[in-house]
Amino acid sequence: MASGFPVGIGRSKCLCGEVFGDVMALGMFFGRTKQGDKKVEKNLELSKELHDYLKNTNGKNTLYCRILTKEFDMSQGEHKEQCIYFTVLVEKVAEIVIRELGLVNIDDKKLIEA
């Protein structure tokens, strides 16, 4: 389903495909299931939180692939290491889901050490 996300959606170098995937994941938990559903407000709030986190955490203060990859030779695949790093940031989605659903992350190292 997400095969078209790379390189800013279909190589358009627009919004980073990782962001689309992350927002879709939030939508699975908090998205509306029918028009007019009030859940959409919570989903929008959480999606904005995620957006801001990803933008502020990636070190480039943007989510546009064109800017994120401008110093890389895309034909040589130089951007892939950075993309892998951004993909690791998906843990923020898990943090949001766990927090909002009142769950406990049993894999959290802090809990294991306690």
Summary of the structure (lengths in Angstrom):
residues: 114
radius of gyration: 15.9
end to end distance: 39.5
largest distance: 47.5
contacts: 282
relative contact order: 0.15
helix: 56%
strand: 2%
